[in-house]
Amino acid sequence: MNTKKEFLDILQDYVDFPVEEIHTDAPFRAAAGVDSFVFIEMISSVEDHFGIRIPNSDLVTFKTIDDIIGYIEKKAA
């Protein structure tokens, strides 16, 4: 499983530019340009796709896209 590619495929549904332009180590909101509502929708898609649940208390720990990918890898293992 290529978690990064799968996550970026999901993210692509929520941004208006190619995800290849995103720096995954940059702050998530600045890199992806999504608002809070879109972020929650995207997280729901991530949960469905990877078969995991992400508690709201964990969402605040996601500073970068790499943080989200690392979290998914740990939870989906």
C-alpha positions as CSV (number, residue, x, y, z in Angstrom):
1,M,0.0,0.0,0.0
2,N,1.3,3.4,-0.9
3,T,-0.4,5.6,1.7
4,K,1.0,8.8,0.4
5,K,-0.3,8.3,-3.1
6,E,-3.7,7.1,-1.9
7,F,-4.0,10.1,0.4
8,L,-3.0,12.5,-2.3
9,D,-5.6,10.9,-4.6
10,I,-8.2,11.6,-2.0
11,L,-6.9,15.1,-1.5
12,Q,-7.1,15.8,-5.2
13,D,-10.9,15.6,-4.9
14,Y,-10.8,18.6,-2.5
15,V,-8.3,21.0,-4.2
16,D,-8.5,22.9,-7.5
17,F,-4.9,22.3,-8.5
18,P,-2.6,19.3,-9.1
19,V,-1.6,17.7,-5.8
20,E,1.9,17.2,-7.3
21,E,2.4,20.9,-6.6
22,I,1.9,20.4,-2.9
23,H,4.8,20.2,-0.5
24,T,3.8,17.6,2.0
25,D,6.1,19.0,4.7
26,A,4.5,22.5,4.5
27,P,1.7,23.5,6.9
28,F,-1.4,21.6,5.7
29,R,-3.8,24.5,5.4
30,A,-1.3,26.7,3.5
31,A,-0.2,23.8,1.3
32,A,-3.6,22.4,0.5
33,G,-5.6,25.6,0.8
34,V,-8.7,24.0,2.3
35,D,-11.0,25.5,4.9
36,S,-12.2,23.7,8.0
37,F,-15.4,22.4,6.4
38,V,-13.5,20.9,3.5
39,F,-10.9,19.5,5.9
40,I,-13.6,17.6,7.8
41,E,-15.1,16.2,4.6
42,M,-11.7,15.1,3.4
43,I,-11.0,13.4,6.8
44,S,-14.3,11.5,6.5
45,S,-13.2,10.3,3.0
46,V,-9.8,9.3,4.5
47,E,-11.5,7.3,7.2
48,D,-13.8,5.5,4.8
49,H,-10.9,4.7,2.3
50,F,-8.4,3.4,4.9
51,G,-11.0,1.8,7.3
52,I,-9.9,3.9,10.3
53,R,-11.4,6.3,12.7
54,I,-9.7,9.6,13.5
55,P,-10.9,11.2,16.8
56,N,-11.5,14.9,16.7
57,S,-8.8,15.3,19.4
58,D,-6.2,13.9,17.0
59,L,-7.1,16.3,14.2
60,V,-5.4,19.2,15.9
61,T,-2.1,17.3,15.8
62,F,-2.0,17.4,12.0
63,K,0.2,20.3,11.1
64,T,1.5,19.0,7.7
65,I,0.3,16.5,5.1
66,D,3.2,14.3,6.2
67,D,1.7,14.3,9.7
68,I,-1.6,13.0,8.3
69,I,0.1,10.3,6.1
70,G,2.2,9.1,9.1
71,Y,-0.9,8.9,11.3
72,I,-2.8,6.9,8.6
73,E,0.2,4.5,8.3
74,K,0.2,3.9,12.0
75,K,-3.6,3.5,12.4
76,A,-3.9,1.3,9.3
77,A,-1.1,-1.1,10.2
